[in-house]
Amino acid sequence: MQIERIRRSTSSFPTINLLNNDNSTLDDHQWTLLSNLIHNYDETDSLTISQQLQIENRCIDSVLFINQNLVTNLLKSFYRNAGKCIRSNGDISHLTSDDRSILIHTAIDNITAISAIFFFIHFHLIDDKILWMYLQNIYGTTLMEYHRWAPQFTLLDPILFKLSMNLFALSKHTRILYQNISSEYRNLGEIVKIENKYVELTWKYLVYKLGFDQSIRIFDKIIRWFLSLTVFMSYTHRLQTHVNDIQSLVQQTEMLLAFDDIDRIVKNN
């Protein structure tokens, strides 16, 4: 049953290999967690817009044509889906409100960055010269060059992407980008517990899929991917529009999670 859910969840990615739980070291709980983490991030809208951009961007008689509304909608989808992903993650949503508030600030930013990099390379948007010129005019050459540099570490397996995204959501390294985050977690042990659970899941999936030796190389690449994303994000934080969008999404997500807390309390009483 869990394998079928994973297949349906990732069917929008054309290159995914179907999963089989034979001969894996993942227990039933971990297969369920794998399925849940994959379902937490719904890429349907980003996928649809990416495909439309591939079709509609044109260069006719040296004149560039680009659907600016589609580009705007694609960028917005990365932010929107990051907020939904955080809210759908039970490990994060069930943290104390204080710890959750600290984590959400970086987690939403991290997920937005990693999903943007992944989609741009997975759907070959990084090779779209028309789109690239348009984005350079908006964000500047330096940022877009880092956007082109980071994908060399990107893993294109959709399941690994989603597992890595959940790991990166918990990364504390990007806190250096936020001058206004001075508070420390009240229960750091709970954050570490979630991290360890996701690391073990990712490692077991890698061993199951690739074998031990290749898994070491891929896990090393995941670490380098995270480091490259942190460098990339250091430049996105120089864009006030991005900072404002992240802050707005954080506030919205915190409010929705507070409503979810109230709903759980009412249901339990």
PyMOL commands that set and color helices and strands:
alter all, ss='L'
color gray80, all
select helices_A, chain A and resi 2-9+28-40+44-56+68-88+90-93+97-122+125-127+129-139+141-153+158-169+173-177+188-210+212-236+240-268
alter helices_A, ss='H'
color red, helices_A
select strands_A, chain A and resi 58-60+63-65
alter strands_A, ss='S'
color yellow, strands_A
deselect
rebuild
show_as cartoon
